[in-house]
Amino acid sequence: MKNLKIYISLIISIFFVNQLTAQPDGGKCDFILPVEEAIYVNAIDKGLVLQENDGEITSNTTGGTTTTTTTTSTTGAANADRLIYWVHGLASNEYALDIASAYTEETYKVFGVEVEYDQMDLFAAATELMDDISTVAPIQNANNDITDPTQNFIIAKSLGGLVSRRAYKKYEESAGLYSGIPVEQRNIGGIVTFGTPHQGAQILNNSDDVYTYASETCSALGEGPALEEIENNFILDFIVSNGTVADALDATCNFLGETLLPEVFPNFELDITEDFEVGDPHIDELNNNPFPDLPQVAFYGEESEPVGLNTIHYGIVQPNTEEPFGANDESPTVDKFNSIAENYRMKYESYKELLESGDAEPFDGSCTAWQWVTSPLACSALTILGVLLDNSVGVQDATDIRDAYKRGTEWCEEFNFRYKTLIGAIEFGDVIVNNTYSCSCSIIGGSGETEINFPSYEEELQTIPSGSSVTTEQVTTPFASDCSGNNPFYDYCTSPLLISTTYTYEYEEFTSDGVVLASSAGNFPGSQYEISMGDSNHQQMNNDANLQQALANLFNGDYGQYFQTDSY
């Protein structure tokens, strides 16, 4: 039995992975390629070839294989006017902003330095970032004849923005290697952030819920196809019960959500993620000590609906595998999802119709594995009977498959809402309880009409004056008090009977980039400009048209004279 469950689990797992990773054109998912390799290959394919620079970065191509060593900086024009320190986000690397860096170097008189940092905790990350900048800045300042180090500034993505803010704070501390350095001698003169959770990222607070939802997703989408696959398999249909399938699916899905996902994405389990949860003291410390005199700009994404699907697209497809600033189309994943959702709905409707039509075979003709062991002759007879019935879908099997596809359909319908709840874009308020009551109420009329009150409806019927009439109505009301002697429209009502209760959940919805709320990424204490990037999600903004426009506006001086930079 254990081996059978393992076998079924493998079937379910393979199906589920195929469903999630299958592309509309039948190709492989881009995430199979490691991020750094995908981005580096893309940079070469798009003509943004990394060049040798003082031995700091080298690229060798032999027989189609590309290798790189040290990644402190990329290309840059000789005698640039300023350095740009590119600081990547969580679970990323120094290649993540390659396309943006190459574009700015080709367009403006800047030299790009892509820095790396330790992602164990915020303090360690900030220390390593400052050490790297302090090492490379004097060398590249000299190489490019830059005499004013304060003209150099940071452009950071996501977590990189918090690391950069914490790094700059070292200049302001009373002790330490960088404390007390005069403003005019500092190697950082400004900070620009994209999608940085300045007020924290709620999705990190909800990480346990994310894993639980992954398990629920697996069960909701996996059960219908698994049951149907076994129903269509002659041998499995007779030796595997639907209960065994459900148990195996639950085991597989719980393993996926609780064990496999944390192992597949270990970077999201790093200690540093705790440092920028909403309400974390590290966040509060940064926000309570801003740098109002430092030129700072915050760009934040406001993704359009469906937020969840649009964001997931550029989680599956690496943005930098698109053409430069070409990560603008999330429709393939949206279309794929809608196709899957429609398939689940049609499956549900077809099995529902089968049951309603009476065409489902009332006899299923299947045995569990244990029943085959204990009653082999009976199960053999059932098998023969099943063949004679042309292996038709039985009522119980059809019911189970219908219900499973219904759950899958409901999951698809609720996905976008649930996704936004997980990232904190939906915040629940009061729960309104609505009760519905029913009672019988009477009006006494006629020639003998009198104003009377009796303790019970039965007593009233027995003692009403001669010649009076009694009109009784059924009353449905949300108020129990309407079923009492206080109701001015009736002479008497029976006691209220509660017939239904509904719950209305009040909630407020917030815009986001699909990972970080706009109210967090756009609330950078001390910044002079907070700029929306409409229709950009968190991953997409690494390489979309909005990023190109944002950089153009920045270097053209639209967000402060400090950032204005001459172009070639």
C-alpha positions as CSV (number, residue, x, y, z in Angstrom):
1,M,0.0,0.0,0.0
2,K,2.8,2.4,0.8
3,N,4.5,1.8,-2.5
4,L,1.2,2.3,-4.3
5,K,0.7,5.6,-2.6
6,I,4.2,6.7,-3.6
7,Y,3.5,5.7,-7.2
8,I,0.3,7.7,-7.2
9,S,2.1,10.6,-5.6
10,L,4.6,10.6,-8.4
11,I,1.8,10.6,-11.0
12,I,0.2,13.6,-9.3
13,S,3.5,15.4,-8.9
14,I,4.5,14.9,-12.6
15,F,1.1,16.1,-13.7
16,F,1.1,19.1,-11.4
17,V,4.6,20.2,-12.5
18,N,3.7,19.8,-16.1
19,Q,0.6,22.0,-15.6
20,L,2.5,24.8,-14.0
21,T,5.6,24.8,-16.2
22,A,4.1,24.0,-19.6
23,Q,4.4,27.0,-21.9
24,P,1.9,27.9,-24.6
25,D,4.4,27.1,-27.3
26,G,5.3,23.8,-25.6
27,G,8.8,25.1,-24.7
28,K,10.6,24.8,-21.4
29,C,10.2,27.4,-18.6
30,D,12.9,30.0,-18.5
31,F,13.4,29.5,-14.8
32,I,15.0,26.1,-15.4
33,L,18.1,28.2,-16.5
34,P,19.9,29.6,-13.5
35,V,19.3,33.3,-13.1
36,E,22.9,34.4,-13.4
37,E,23.4,32.2,-16.5
38,A,20.2,33.3,-18.1
39,I,21.0,37.0,-17.6
40,Y,24.6,36.8,-18.7
41,V,23.7,34.8,-21.9
42,N,20.9,37.4,-22.6
43,A,23.3,40.3,-22.2
44,I,25.6,38.7,-24.9
45,D,22.7,37.8,-27.2
46,K,21.4,41.4,-27.1
47,G,24.8,42.9,-27.9
48,L,25.4,44.1,-24.3
49,V,28.7,42.2,-24.1
50,L,30.7,42.5,-20.9
51,Q,34.2,43.8,-21.6
52,E,37.4,43.5,-19.7
53,N,38.1,46.3,-17.3
54,D,41.3,46.4,-15.3
55,G,41.1,42.7,-14.7
56,E,37.9,43.2,-12.6
57,I,35.6,41.4,-15.1
58,T,36.6,39.1,-17.8
59,S,34.7,37.0,-20.3
60,N,36.0,34.1,-22.3
61,T,34.0,32.4,-25.0
62,T,35.2,29.1,-26.3
63,G,33.1,26.7,-28.3
64,G,29.9,28.5,-27.2
65,T,30.7,28.3,-23.5
66,T,30.9,31.5,-21.6
67,T,32.6,31.9,-18.2
68,T,33.0,34.9,-15.9
69,T,35.2,35.8,-13.0
70,T,34.7,38.5,-10.4
71,T,31.7,40.7,-10.8
72,T,32.4,43.9,-9.1
73,S,31.8,46.1,-12.2
74,T,30.7,46.0,-15.8
75,T,31.6,48.1,-18.8
76,G,31.8,51.8,-18.7
77,A,32.9,54.7,-20.9
78,A,36.3,56.2,-20.3
79,N,36.2,59.5,-18.4
80,A,32.7,59.1,-17.2
81,D,31.3,62.0,-15.1
82,R,30.1,59.8,-12.3
83,L,29.8,56.2,-11.0
84,I,26.5,54.4,-10.6
85,Y,26.4,51.7,-8.0
86,W,23.8,49.1,-9.0
87,V,22.5,47.2,-6.0
88,H,20.3,44.1,-6.6
89,G,17.5,42.7,-4.5
90,L,16.8,39.6,-2.5
91,A,17.7,36.2,-3.9
92,S,19.3,37.9,-6.9
93,N,22.9,38.7,-7.9
94,E,25.1,41.3,-9.5
95,Y,23.8,40.4,-13.0
96,A,20.2,41.3,-12.3
97,L,20.5,44.9,-13.4
98,D,22.9,44.3,-16.3
99,I,20.6,45.6,-19.0
100,A,19.8,48.8,-17.1
101,S,23.5,49.3,-16.4
102,A,24.5,48.8,-20.0
103,Y,21.8,51.2,-21.3
104,T,22.9,54.0,-19.0
105,E,26.5,53.6,-19.9
106,E,25.7,53.7,-23.6
107,T,23.5,56.7,-23.2
108,Y,24.9,58.8,-20.4
109,K,28.4,59.7,-19.2
110,V,28.4,57.2,-16.3
111,F,30.3,54.1,-15.3
112,G,28.4,51.3,-13.8
113,V,29.6,49.3,-10.8
114,E,27.5,46.2,-10.0
115,V,28.1,45.4,-6.3
116,E,27.4,42.2,-4.3
117,Y,26.6,41.9,-0.7
118,D,26.0,39.2,2.0
119,Q,22.3,38.4,2.4
120,M,22.5,36.9,5.9
121,D,21.3,40.0,7.7
122,L,20.8,43.7,7.1
123,F,23.8,44.9,9.1
124,A,26.2,42.4,7.4
125,A,24.8,43.3,4.0
126,A,25.3,47.0,4.6
127,T,28.8,46.5,5.8
128,E,29.8,44.5,2.8
129,L,28.2,46.9,0.5
130,M,30.1,49.8,2.0
131,D,33.3,47.9,1.9
132,D,32.9,47.1,-1.8
133,I,32.0,50.6,-2.7
134,S,34.9,52.0,-0.7
135,T,37.2,49.6,-2.5
136,V,36.1,50.2,-6.0
137,A,35.2,53.9,-5.9
138,P,38.8,55.3,-5.6
139,I,40.0,53.1,-8.4
140,Q,37.2,54.0,-10.8
141,N,37.2,57.6,-9.7
142,A,40.9,57.8,-10.8
143,N,40.2,55.8,-14.0
144,N,37.5,58.2,-15.0
145,D,39.0,61.5,-13.7
146,I,36.2,61.9,-11.2
147,T,37.2,64.4,-8.6
148,D,34.0,64.8,-6.7
149,P,33.0,61.4,-5.2
150,T,29.6,62.8,-4.0
151,Q,28.5,62.8,-7.7
152,N,28.4,59.0,-7.5
153,F,25.1,57.5,-6.4
154,I,23.2,54.2,-5.9
155,I,20.4,52.8,-7.9
156,A,19.0,49.9,-6.0
157,K,16.2,47.3,-6.5
158,S,13.9,46.0,-3.8
159,L,15.9,44.8,-0.7
160,G,19.0,46.6,-2.2
161,G,17.4,49.9,-1.3
162,L,17.2,49.0,2.4
163,V,20.7,47.7,2.3
164,S,21.8,50.9,0.7
165,R,20.0,53.1,3.3
166,R,21.6,51.1,6.1
167,A,25.0,51.4,4.4
168,Y,24.7,55.2,4.2
169,K,23.7,55.3,7.8
170,K,27.2,54.2,8.7
171,Y,28.4,57.7,7.8
172,E,26.1,59.1,10.4
173,E,27.0,56.7,13.2
174,S,29.2,57.9,16.2
175,A,31.6,55.0,15.8
176,G,32.9,52.7,13.1
177,L,35.1,52.7,10.0
178,Y,32.9,55.1,8.1
179,S,31.6,57.4,10.9
180,G,32.6,61.0,10.8
181,I,33.6,61.1,7.1
182,P,32.7,64.6,5.8
183,V,29.9,64.8,3.3
184,E,32.1,66.1,0.6
185,Q,34.4,63.1,0.9
186,R,31.7,60.4,0.9
187,N,31.5,57.9,-2.0
188,I,27.7,58.0,-2.0
189,G,25.9,61.2,-2.9
190,G,22.4,60.0,-3.6
191,I,20.1,56.9,-3.5
192,V,17.5,55.9,-6.0
193,T,15.2,52.9,-5.2
194,F,12.9,50.7,-7.4
195,G,10.3,48.6,-5.6
196,T,12.0,48.8,-2.3
197,P,9.8,47.9,0.7
198,H,10.6,51.0,2.8
199,Q,7.8,50.2,5.2
200,G,8.4,46.4,5.0
201,A,7.0,43.6,2.9
202,Q,3.9,42.0,4.2
203,I,4.4,38.9,2.1
204,L,7.3,38.0,4.4
205,N,5.1,38.3,7.4
206,N,2.7,35.9,5.7
207,S,5.4,33.4,4.5
208,D,3.8,30.5,6.4
209,D,0.5,31.3,4.7
210,V,2.2,31.3,1.4
211,Y,3.5,27.7,1.9
212,T,0.0,26.6,3.1
213,Y,-1.6,28.1,0.1
214,A,0.9,26.3,-2.1
215,S,-0.3,23.0,-0.6
216,E,-3.9,24.0,-1.1
217,T,-3.2,24.9,-4.7
218,C,-1.6,21.5,-5.3
219,S,-4.7,19.7,-3.9
220,A,-7.2,21.9,-5.6
221,L,-5.7,21.6,-9.1
222,G,-4.3,18.1,-8.7
223,E,-7.2,16.0,-7.5
224,G,-9.5,16.2,-10.5
225,P,-7.0,15.3,-13.1
226,A,-5.5,12.6,-10.9
227,L,-8.9,10.9,-10.3
228,E,-9.8,11.2,-13.9
229,E,-6.4,9.8,-15.0
230,I,-6.9,6.7,-12.7
231,E,-10.5,6.4,-13.9
232,N,-9.3,6.2,-17.5
233,N,-6.6,3.6,-16.6
234,F,-8.2,0.1,-16.6
235,I,-5.9,-1.5,-14.1
236,L,-5.5,1.5,-11.7
237,D,-9.3,2.0,-11.7
238,F,-9.9,-1.4,-10.2
239,I,-7.1,-1.5,-7.6
240,V,-7.1,2.1,-6.4
241,S,-9.9,3.7,-4.5
242,N,-10.6,7.4,-4.6
243,G,-9.8,7.7,-1.0
244,T,-6.3,6.4,-1.6
245,V,-5.8,9.0,-4.3
246,A,-7.0,11.8,-2.0
247,D,-4.6,10.6,0.8
248,A,-1.7,10.4,-1.6
249,L,-2.5,13.8,-3.0
250,D,-2.7,15.4,0.4
251,A,0.7,13.8,1.4
252,T,2.3,15.0,-1.9
253,C,0.9,18.5,-1.6
254,N,1.8,18.9,2.1
255,F,5.3,17.8,1.2
256,L,5.4,20.4,-1.6
257,G,4.2,23.3,0.6
258,E,5.9,22.5,3.9
259,T,9.1,20.9,2.9
260,L,10.0,21.2,-0.8
261,L,9.3,24.9,-1.4
262,P,11.5,26.1,1.5
263,E,14.3,23.9,0.1
264,V,13.8,25.1,-3.5
265,F,13.8,28.7,-2.4
266,P,16.3,28.8,0.5
267,N,17.0,32.5,0.0
268,F,13.5,33.4,1.3
269,E,14.4,31.6,4.5
270,L,17.5,33.8,5.2
271,D,17.6,35.8,8.4
272,I,17.7,39.0,6.4
273,T,14.1,38.5,5.3
274,E,13.1,39.0,9.0
275,D,14.8,42.3,8.9
276,F,12.3,43.8,6.5
277,E,9.0,42.3,7.6
278,V,6.4,44.9,8.4
279,G,6.9,46.2,11.9
280,D,10.5,45.0,12.2
281,P,12.7,47.2,14.4
282,H,15.3,47.5,11.6
283,I,12.7,49.1,9.3
284,D,11.6,51.4,12.1
285,E,15.1,52.4,12.9
286,L,15.8,53.4,9.3
287,N,12.5,55.3,8.9
288,N,13.0,57.2,12.2
289,N,16.4,58.4,11.0
290,P,16.0,59.7,7.5
291,F,18.6,61.7,5.5
292,P,16.6,64.7,4.2
293,D,19.6,66.5,2.7
294,L,20.6,63.4,0.6
295,P,19.1,63.4,-2.9
296,Q,16.7,60.5,-2.9
297,V,14.1,59.1,-5.3
298,A,11.7,56.2,-4.8
299,F,10.1,54.5,-7.8
300,Y,7.2,52.1,-7.1
301,G,5.2,49.8,-9.2
302,E,1.4,49.7,-9.5
303,E,0.5,46.5,-11.3
304,S,-2.8,46.3,-13.2
305,E,-5.2,43.4,-12.8
306,P,-5.0,40.5,-12.7
307,V,-2.1,41.4,-10.3
308,G,-1.3,37.8,-9.3
309,L,-1.1,36.4,-12.8
310,N,0.8,39.3,-14.2
311,T,3.4,39.1,-11.4
312,I,3.8,35.3,-11.7
313,H,4.5,35.6,-15.4
314,Y,7.8,37.4,-14.7
315,G,8.5,34.9,-11.9
316,I,8.4,32.1,-14.5
317,V,10.0,34.0,-17.3
318,Q,13.1,35.9,-16.3
319,P,12.6,39.6,-17.4
320,N,16.2,39.9,-18.6
321,T,15.7,37.1,-21.2
322,E,13.5,39.6,-23.0
323,E,14.8,42.2,-25.4
324,P,16.3,45.3,-23.6
325,F,13.3,47.0,-21.8
326,G,11.0,44.5,-23.6
327,A,9.5,42.8,-20.5
328,N,6.1,44.3,-21.1
329,D,3.8,41.4,-22.0
330,E,2.3,39.1,-19.3
331,S,-0.5,37.8,-21.5
332,P,1.0,34.4,-22.1
333,T,0.7,33.4,-18.5
334,V,-2.7,35.1,-18.2
335,D,-4.0,33.2,-21.3
336,K,-2.5,29.9,-20.0
337,F,-4.2,30.3,-16.7
338,N,-7.6,31.3,-18.3
339,S,-7.3,28.2,-20.5
340,I,-6.7,25.9,-17.5
341,A,-9.5,27.6,-15.6
342,E,-11.9,27.1,-18.5
343,N,-10.8,23.5,-18.8
344,Y,-11.6,22.9,-15.1
345,R,-15.0,24.6,-15.5
346,M,-15.9,22.5,-18.5
347,K,-14.8,19.3,-16.8
348,Y,-17.0,20.2,-13.8
349,E,-19.9,21.0,-16.0
350,S,-19.5,17.8,-18.0
351,Y,-19.5,15.5,-15.0
352,K,-22.3,17.4,-13.4
353,E,-24.3,16.9,-16.6
354,L,-23.4,13.2,-16.7
355,L,-24.8,12.8,-13.2
356,E,-27.9,14.8,-13.8
357,S,-28.7,12.9,-17.0
358,G,-28.6,9.5,-15.2
359,D,-26.0,8.2,-17.7
360,A,-23.4,7.4,-15.0
361,E,-23.2,3.7,-14.2
362,P,-24.7,3.0,-10.8
363,F,-22.2,0.2,-10.3
364,D,-18.5,1.3,-10.0
365,G,-17.0,-2.2,-10.1
366,S,-13.8,-1.4,-8.3
367,C,-11.9,-2.8,-5.3
368,T,-9.3,-1.3,-3.1
369,A,-5.9,-2.9,-2.9
370,W,-6.8,-4.4,0.5
371,Q,-10.0,-5.8,-0.9
372,W,-8.0,-7.6,-3.6
373,V,-6.0,-9.2,-0.9
374,T,-8.9,-10.3,1.3
375,S,-11.5,-11.1,-1.4
376,P,-9.7,-11.9,-4.7
377,L,-12.6,-13.9,-6.1
378,A,-15.2,-11.2,-5.5
379,C,-12.9,-8.6,-6.9
380,S,-12.3,-10.7,-10.0
381,A,-16.0,-11.0,-10.5
382,L,-16.4,-7.3,-10.1
383,T,-13.6,-6.7,-12.7
384,I,-15.4,-9.0,-15.2
385,L,-18.7,-7.1,-14.6
386,G,-16.9,-3.8,-15.1
387,V,-15.6,-5.0,-18.5
388,L,-19.1,-6.1,-19.4
389,L,-20.4,-2.6,-18.5
390,D,-17.7,-1.2,-20.9
391,N,-15.9,0.3,-17.9
392,S,-18.4,3.2,-17.7
393,V,-17.9,5.9,-15.2
394,G,-19.7,5.0,-12.0
395,V,-21.9,7.4,-10.0
396,Q,-19.5,7.6,-7.1
397,D,-16.5,8.1,-9.4
398,A,-18.3,10.7,-11.4
399,T,-19.4,12.5,-8.2
400,D,-15.8,12.5,-6.8
401,I,-14.4,13.8,-10.1
402,R,-17.1,16.4,-10.4
403,D,-16.5,17.7,-6.9
404,A,-12.7,17.7,-7.4
405,Y,-13.1,19.8,-10.6
406,K,-15.5,22.1,-8.8
407,R,-12.8,22.7,-6.2
408,G,-10.3,23.4,-8.9
409,T,-12.7,25.8,-10.6
410,E,-13.4,27.7,-7.4
411,W,-9.6,27.9,-6.8
412,C,-9.1,29.5,-10.2
413,E,-11.9,32.0,-9.5
414,E,-10.5,33.0,-6.1
415,F,-6.8,33.0,-7.0
416,N,-6.3,36.7,-7.7
417,F,-8.1,37.7,-4.5
418,R,-6.2,35.1,-2.4
419,Y,-2.9,36.2,-4.0
420,K,-3.5,39.9,-3.1
421,T,-4.4,38.8,0.4
422,L,-1.1,37.0,0.8
423,I,1.0,40.1,-0.2
424,G,-1.0,42.4,2.0
425,A,-2.8,44.2,-0.8
426,I,-6.2,43.2,0.8
427,E,-6.7,44.1,4.4
428,F,-9.8,42.8,6.2
429,G,-11.9,44.9,8.5
430,D,-15.1,44.2,10.4
431,V,-17.1,41.1,9.8
432,I,-20.8,42.0,9.4
433,V,-23.2,39.2,10.5
434,N,-26.6,39.2,8.8
435,N,-29.3,37.0,10.3
436,T,-32.6,36.2,8.7
437,Y,-35.6,35.4,10.9
438,S,-39.1,34.0,10.1
439,C,-42.3,34.1,12.0
440,S,-46.1,34.1,11.6
441,C,-47.8,37.3,12.4
442,S,-51.6,38.0,12.6
443,I,-53.9,40.9,12.3
444,I,-57.3,40.8,14.1
445,G,-60.1,42.7,12.4
446,G,-63.9,42.7,11.7
447,S,-66.9,43.9,13.6
448,G,-65.7,42.8,17.0
449,E,-62.2,44.3,16.7
450,T,-60.6,45.1,20.0
451,E,-57.1,46.0,21.1
452,I,-55.9,43.0,23.0
453,N,-52.6,41.3,23.9
454,F,-52.4,37.6,24.8
455,P,-49.4,35.7,26.1
456,S,-49.6,33.1,23.4
457,Y,-50.7,32.8,19.8
458,E,-52.8,29.8,20.7
459,E,-54.6,31.6,23.5
460,E,-55.3,34.5,21.2
461,L,-57.0,32.3,18.6
462,Q,-59.2,30.8,21.3
463,T,-60.4,34.1,22.8
464,I,-60.8,36.6,20.0
465,P,-64.2,38.4,20.0
466,S,-67.1,37.0,18.0
467,G,-67.3,38.3,14.5
468,S,-63.6,39.1,14.3
469,S,-61.4,37.9,11.5
470,V,-57.8,36.7,11.7
471,T,-55.3,37.3,8.9
472,T,-52.0,35.5,9.2
473,E,-48.9,36.3,7.2
474,Q,-45.4,34.8,7.0
475,V,-42.8,37.4,7.9
476,T,-39.2,37.2,6.8
477,T,-37.0,39.8,8.5
478,P,-33.4,40.6,9.4
479,F,-34.6,41.8,12.9
480,A,-35.7,39.5,15.6
481,S,-37.6,42.4,17.2
482,D,-40.0,42.4,14.2
483,C,-41.3,39.0,15.5
484,S,-42.7,40.4,18.8
485,G,-45.5,42.5,20.2
486,N,-43.5,45.6,19.4
487,N,-44.3,45.2,15.7
488,P,-46.8,48.1,15.0
489,F,-48.2,46.3,11.9
490,Y,-49.5,43.2,13.6
491,D,-51.4,42.3,16.7
492,Y,-49.4,39.2,17.4
493,C,-46.3,37.4,16.1
494,T,-44.9,34.0,17.0
495,S,-41.4,33.7,18.4
496,P,-38.7,34.4,15.8
497,L,-37.1,31.4,14.0
498,L,-33.5,31.9,12.8
499,I,-33.4,30.5,9.2
500,S,-30.0,31.7,7.9
501,T,-26.9,33.6,8.8
502,T,-24.6,35.3,6.3
503,Y,-21.2,36.9,6.9
504,T,-20.0,40.0,5.0
505,Y,-16.3,40.7,5.2
506,E,-15.4,44.3,4.8
507,Y,-12.0,44.8,3.3
508,E,-9.8,47.5,1.8
509,E,-7.7,47.0,-1.3
510,F,-4.3,48.6,-2.0
511,T,-2.2,49.0,-5.1
512,S,1.0,47.1,-5.3
513,D,3.7,45.8,-7.7
514,G,2.5,42.3,-7.0
515,V,5.0,41.8,-4.2
516,V,5.4,45.1,-2.4
517,L,2.6,47.6,-1.6
518,A,2.8,51.0,-3.3
519,S,2.3,52.5,0.1
520,S,5.6,50.8,1.2
521,A,7.8,51.2,-1.9
522,G,6.5,54.8,-2.4
523,N,7.0,55.9,1.2
524,F,10.8,56.5,1.4
525,P,11.3,58.8,4.4
526,G,13.6,61.7,3.4
527,S,13.1,61.2,-0.4
528,Q,12.3,64.2,-2.5
529,Y,10.4,62.3,-5.2
530,E,8.1,59.3,-5.1
531,I,7.2,58.2,-8.6
532,S,4.6,55.6,-9.7
533,M,5.4,53.1,-12.5
534,G,2.0,52.1,-13.7
535,D,1.5,48.5,-14.9
536,S,5.0,47.5,-13.7
537,N,5.3,44.5,-11.3
538,H,8.1,43.7,-9.0
539,Q,10.2,41.5,-11.3
540,Q,9.1,43.1,-14.5
541,M,10.6,46.5,-13.6
542,N,14.1,45.0,-13.9
543,N,13.7,45.3,-17.7
544,D,10.5,47.0,-18.9
545,A,9.7,50.1,-20.8
546,N,8.8,51.9,-17.6
547,L,12.3,51.4,-16.3
548,Q,13.8,52.9,-19.4
549,Q,11.6,55.9,-19.1
550,A,12.3,56.3,-15.4
551,L,16.0,56.2,-16.0
552,A,15.7,58.7,-18.8
553,N,13.7,61.1,-16.6
554,L,16.1,60.6,-13.8
555,F,19.3,61.4,-15.8
556,N,17.6,64.2,-17.6
557,G,17.1,66.0,-14.2
558,D,13.3,65.6,-13.9
559,Y,13.7,64.4,-10.3
560,G,16.3,66.9,-9.1
561,Q,19.3,68.7,-10.6
562,Y,21.6,66.4,-8.7
563,F,20.8,63.5,-10.9
564,Q,21.0,65.4,-14.2
565,T,23.8,63.8,-16.3
566,D,25.1,64.6,-19.7
567,S,24.4,62.2,-22.5
568,Y,26.6,61.1,-25.4
